[in-house]
């Protein structure tokens, strides 16, 4: 597993990390299988793990804490997220900071995550939604500064709203943000326009999430794919999105290099960009871990293929079903 520098924080993290949303209660999740997958990832050199309080109301965090405590001789980096107090995704410009991240709530939820993890500190705490209208509010700034000085957290990040990669740049420019998590994949190339250059200039680490567009870019979805009503994917892949997503994925098939998969193509597209510090595919089974982490060995794509993939950029705007 190759490693990359995590921005100005200076950590050396695996270029393929681990997204743990699916372990919080997605259809088909199994704790024993989840732990086996996490342990396999560590064996293969993965050392960056991203979870959140809202992933099963702390369930995913507890699984990660168990893993880290059992791997004391291996440096594993723990990233988690503070959910919005109003429990609304994404953040909207009309929401006040008091509605979403009041100072006492930031501290209380950070401490709740720390308790779930069973650790002494959190490497990276992230705001799970964000709106740049809060950028200059000194209340959140003072709170995270206090948490850093107290040693509760080491670094602070933003998890940007879906399809709003520029709604965070003003906050990043305050100099208080160490990392930014953003959707970036073959379809969602827009972070390259303005966000990545700012992060590059300020030494802010980039975490690329949703590398497979919630599953589309694995090449395994069809127009007949269905999920239980309580599964978030049943909402995201409704009539307004499933057909269009599958059609775009099918159009990519001729570009998949022989002997590889569409998922491998998707990961290697992201790894081809030096601005990305780590990419965090969701993985719930050991075979997924083996397949995804192997992309690091194969490295980035050649320049000609990258150029051809530019034509598959799909600029989208937030909608009710994309929350």
TORPA-55770 format. One record per residue (C-alpha): x, y, z. Coordinates in steps of 0.25 Angstrom, whole numbers, plus 5000, padded with zeros to 4 digits. Layout:
<atoms>
[atom [X; Y; Z]]
...
</atoms>
This chain:
<atoms>
[atom [5000; 5000; 5000]]
[atom [5006; 5013; 4996]]
[atom [5005; 5025; 5006]]
[atom [5003; 5040; 5004]]
[atom [5005; 5052; 5012]]
[atom [4992; 5057; 5019]]
[atom [4994; 5072; 5016]]
[atom [5001; 5081; 5026]]
[atom [4997; 5071; 5038]]
[atom [5009; 5063; 5032]]
[atom [5003; 5049; 5035]]
[atom [5007; 5038; 5025]]
[atom [4993; 5031; 5022]]
[atom [4990; 5020; 5012]]
[atom [4985; 5026; 4999]]
[atom [4973; 5016; 5000]]
[atom [4966; 5018; 5013]]
[atom [4954; 5012; 5019]]
[atom [4940; 5018; 5018]]
[atom [4931; 5012; 5029]]
[atom [4917; 5017; 5026]]
[atom [4912; 5003; 5022]]
[atom [4916; 4997; 5035]]
[atom [4906; 5006; 5043]]
[atom [4894; 4998; 5038]]
[atom [4893; 4997; 5023]]
[atom [4885; 4985; 5018]]
[atom [4894; 4973; 5019]]
[atom [4903; 4978; 5030]]
[atom [4909; 4968; 5039]]
[atom [4918; 4972; 5050]]
[atom [4927; 4959; 5050]]
[atom [4929; 4961; 5035]]
[atom [4932; 4976; 5037]]
[atom [4942; 4973; 5047]]
[atom [4949; 4963; 5038]]
[atom [4949; 4973; 5027]]
[atom [4955; 4984; 5036]]
[atom [4966; 4974; 5041]]
[atom [4969; 4970; 5026]]
[atom [4971; 4985; 5022]]
[atom [4981; 4987; 5033]]
[atom [4988; 4974; 5029]]
[atom [4989; 4980; 5015]]
[atom [4994; 4994; 5020]]
[atom [4982; 5002; 5021]]
[atom [4983; 5012; 5033]]
[atom [4973; 5023; 5031]]
[atom [4959; 5020; 5035]]
[atom [4947; 5029; 5033]]
[atom [4934; 5028; 5042]]
[atom [4923; 5037; 5048]]
[atom [4914; 5038; 5060]]
[atom [4902; 5036; 5051]]
[atom [4907; 5023; 5045]]
[atom [4898; 5015; 5054]]
[atom [4897; 5025; 5065]]
[atom [4911; 5022; 5069]]
[atom [4911; 5007; 5064]]
[atom [4922; 5009; 5054]]
[atom [4930; 5017; 5063]]
[atom [4930; 5006; 5073]]
[atom [4935; 4996; 5063]]
[atom [4946; 5005; 5059]]
[atom [4950; 5007; 5074]]
[atom [4951; 4992; 5076]]
[atom [4960; 4991; 5064]]
[atom [4969; 5002; 5068]]
[atom [4970; 4997; 5082]]
[atom [4974; 4983; 5077]]
[atom [4985; 4988; 5068]]
[atom [4993; 4997; 5078]]
[atom [5006; 4994; 5071]]
[atom [5001; 4999; 5057]]
[atom [4998; 5014; 5055]]
[atom [4984; 5015; 5051]]
[atom [4978; 5029; 5048]]
[atom [4963; 5031; 5053]]
[atom [4954; 5041; 5046]]
[atom [4940; 5043; 5050]]
[atom [4929; 5054; 5049]]
[atom [4920; 5062; 5057]]
[atom [4905; 5061; 5052]]
[atom [4897; 5074; 5050]]
[atom [4889; 5077; 5063]]
[atom [4876; 5079; 5054]]
[atom [4879; 5065; 5048]]
[atom [4877; 5071; 5034]]
[atom [4886; 5068; 5022]]
[atom [4891; 5076; 5015]]
[atom [4893; 5089; 5022]]
[atom [4885; 5101; 5016]]
[atom [4889; 5116; 5015]]
[atom [4877; 5119; 5024]]
[atom [4881; 5110; 5035]]
[atom [4888; 5118; 5047]]
[atom [4901; 5112; 5054]]
[atom [4892; 5111; 5066]]
[atom [4883; 5101; 5059]]
[atom [4894; 5092; 5054]]
[atom [4907; 5094; 5062]]
[atom [4906; 5102; 5074]]
[atom [4919; 5102; 5082]]
[atom [4914; 5093; 5094]]
[atom [4908; 5083; 5084]]
[atom [4921; 5082; 5077]]
[atom [4928; 5079; 5090]]
[atom [4917; 5069; 5095]]
[atom [4917; 5061; 5082]]
[atom [4932; 5061; 5080]]
[atom [4933; 5055; 5094]]
[atom [4921; 5045; 5091]]
[atom [4929; 5040; 5079]]
[atom [4942; 5039; 5088]]
[atom [4934; 5030; 5097]]
[atom [4929; 5022; 5086]]
[atom [4943; 5020; 5081]]
[atom [4949; 5017; 5095]]
[atom [4961; 5025; 5091]]
[atom [4969; 5036; 5098]]
[atom [4968; 5045; 5086]]
[atom [4962; 5047; 5072]]
[atom [4972; 5049; 5060]]
[atom [4962; 5056; 5051]]
[atom [4948; 5062; 5055]]
[atom [4940; 5067; 5044]]
[atom [4927; 5075; 5043]]
[atom [4918; 5066; 5035]]
[atom [4911; 5077; 5028]]
[atom [4915; 5091; 5025]]
[atom [4911; 5105; 5020]]
[atom [4921; 5116; 5017]]
[atom [4912; 5126; 5023]]
[atom [4918; 5121; 5037]]
[atom [4932; 5123; 5032]]
[atom [4935; 5135; 5041]]
[atom [4927; 5132; 5053]]
[atom [4937; 5132; 5065]]
[atom [4929; 5122; 5073]]
[atom [4932; 5109; 5065]]
[atom [4946; 5114; 5063]]
[atom [4949; 5116; 5078]]
[atom [4942; 5103; 5081]]
[atom [4951; 5095; 5072]]
[atom [4963; 5102; 5077]]
[atom [4960; 5098; 5091]]
[atom [4958; 5084; 5087]]
[atom [4972; 5084; 5080]]
[atom [4979; 5091; 5092]]
[atom [4973; 5081; 5101]]
[atom [4978; 5069; 5093]]
[atom [4964; 5064; 5090]]
[atom [4966; 5065; 5075]]
[atom [4978; 5067; 5067]]
[atom [4972; 5072; 5054]]
[atom [4959; 5078; 5049]]
[atom [4952; 5076; 5035]]
[atom [4940; 5079; 5027]]
[atom [4931; 5069; 5020]]
[atom [4925; 5077; 5009]]
[atom [4911; 5075; 5004]]
[atom [4908; 5067; 4992]]
[atom [4911; 5074; 4979]]
[atom [4915; 5087; 4986]]
[atom [4930; 5086; 4986]]
[atom [4932; 5101; 4987]]
[atom [4923; 5103; 4999]]
[atom [4935; 5102; 5009]]
[atom [4946; 5110; 5002]]
[atom [4944; 5122; 5010]]
[atom [4945; 5114; 5023]]
[atom [4957; 5107; 5018]]
[atom [4963; 5121; 5016]]
[atom [4962; 5124; 5031]]
[atom [4974; 5115; 5033]]
[atom [4967; 5107; 5043]]
[atom [4963; 5095; 5035]]
[atom [4973; 5083; 5033]]
[atom [4965; 5074; 5024]]
[atom [4954; 5074; 5014]]
[atom [4945; 5063; 5010]]
[atom [4938; 5064; 4997]]
[atom [4931; 5055; 4987]]
[atom [4941; 5053; 4975]]
[atom [4940; 5042; 4965]]
[atom [4939; 5040; 4950]]
[atom [4926; 5047; 4949]]
[atom [4928; 5057; 4960]]
[atom [4941; 5064; 4955]]
[atom [4937; 5078; 4959]]
[atom [4946; 5079; 4971]]
[atom [4957; 5080; 4962]]
[atom [4952; 5094; 4957]]
[atom [4954; 5103; 4970]]
[atom [4954; 5094; 4983]]
[atom [4967; 5086; 4980]]
[atom [4976; 5098; 4976]]
[atom [4972; 5105; 4989]]
[atom [4975; 5092; 4997]]
[atom [4988; 5091; 4990]]
[atom [4992; 5105; 4993]]
[atom [4988; 5104; 5008]]
[atom [4993; 5090; 5011]]
[atom [4979; 5085; 5014]]
[atom [4978; 5070; 5012]]
[atom [4967; 5065; 5002]]
[atom [4959; 5052; 5006]]
[atom [4952; 5047; 4993]]
[atom [4939; 5040; 4997]]
[atom [4928; 5033; 4989]]
[atom [4938; 5028; 4979]]
[atom [4928; 5019; 4973]]
[atom [4916; 5029; 4972]]
[atom [4909; 5021; 4983]]
[atom [4911; 5008; 4975]]
[atom [4908; 5012; 4961]]
[atom [4923; 5012; 4957]]
[atom [4925; 4998; 4962]]
[atom [4918; 4994; 4949]]
[atom [4909; 4985; 4957]]
[atom [4896; 4993; 4957]]
[atom [4885; 4991; 4947]]
[atom [4871; 4998; 4945]]
[atom [4865; 4986; 4953]]
[atom [4874; 4988; 4966]]
[atom [4865; 4990; 4978]]
[atom [4868; 4992; 4993]]
[atom [4859; 4992; 5005]]
[atom [4851; 5004; 5008]]
[atom [4860; 5007; 5021]]
[atom [4873; 5006; 5013]]
[atom [4878; 5020; 5009]]
[atom [4881; 5015; 4994]]
[atom [4866; 5013; 4992]]
[atom [4864; 5028; 4993]]
[atom [4877; 5032; 4985]]
[atom [4874; 5022; 4974]]
[atom [4860; 5026; 4972]]
[atom [4853; 5028; 4958]]
[atom [4860; 5041; 4956]]
[atom [4874; 5036; 4957]]
[atom [4876; 5020; 4955]]
[atom [4873; 5020; 4940]]
[atom [4882; 5031; 4937]]
[atom [4893; 5026; 4946]]
[atom [4893; 5012; 4940]]
[atom [4893; 5018; 4926]]
[atom [4905; 5026; 4929]]
[atom [4913; 5015; 4936]]
[atom [4910; 5005; 4924]]
[atom [4916; 5016; 4915]]
[atom [4929; 5014; 4922]]
[atom [4930; 5000; 4920]]
[atom [4939; 5001; 4907]]
[atom [4949; 5009; 4915]]
[atom [4952; 4998; 4926]]
[atom [4966; 4993; 4923]]
[atom [4966; 4978; 4920]]
[atom [4967; 4969; 4932]]
[atom [4962; 4980; 4942]]
[atom [4948; 4985; 4947]]
[atom [4940; 4997; 4946]]
[atom [4943; 4999; 4961]]
[atom [4958; 4998; 4959]]
[atom [4957; 5009; 4948]]
[atom [4949; 5018; 4957]]
[atom [4959; 5017; 4969]]
[atom [4971; 5019; 4959]]
[atom [4965; 5031; 4953]]
[atom [4965; 5037; 4967]]
[atom [4979; 5032; 4970]]
[atom [4984; 5039; 4958]]
[atom [4981; 5052; 4964]]
[atom [4993; 5057; 4974]]
[atom [4984; 5066; 4981]]
[atom [4976; 5055; 4987]]
[atom [4982; 5050; 5001]]
[atom [4974; 5038; 5002]]
[atom [4961; 5032; 4996]]
[atom [4951; 5025; 5005]]
[atom [4943; 5014; 4998]]
[atom [4933; 5007; 5006]]
[atom [4936; 4992; 5009]]
[atom [4928; 4982; 5017]]
[atom [4934; 4969; 5012]]
[atom [4949; 4964; 5012]]
[atom [4948; 4961; 4997]]
[atom [4944; 4976; 4995]]
[atom [4956; 4980; 5003]]
[atom [4966; 4971; 4995]]
[atom [4960; 4977; 4982]]
[atom [4960; 4991; 4985]]
[atom [4973; 4992; 4992]]
[atom [4980; 4985; 4981]]
[atom [4977; 4998; 4972]]
[atom [4989; 5004; 4980]]
[atom [4999; 4994; 4974]]
[atom [4994; 4997; 4960]]
[atom [4995; 5012; 4962]]
[atom [4989; 5023; 4954]]
[atom [4984; 5023; 4940]]
[atom [4992; 5027; 4928]]
[atom [4990; 5042; 4923]]
[atom [4982; 5037; 4910]]
[atom [4972; 5030; 4918]]
[atom [4970; 5041; 4928]]
[atom [4968; 5050; 4916]]
[atom [4957; 5041; 4911]]
[atom [4950; 5040; 4924]]
[atom [4949; 5055; 4925]]
[atom [4937; 5054; 4915]]
[atom [4929; 5046; 4926]]
[atom [4929; 5058; 4935]]
[atom [4914; 5059; 4941]]
[atom [4912; 5073; 4947]]
[atom [4899; 5072; 4956]]
[atom [4892; 5081; 4966]]
[atom [4887; 5077; 4980]]
[atom [4872; 5071; 4979]]
[atom [4863; 5066; 4990]]
[atom [4867; 5051; 4987]]
[atom [4882; 5054; 4987]]
[atom [4882; 5059; 5002]]
</atoms>
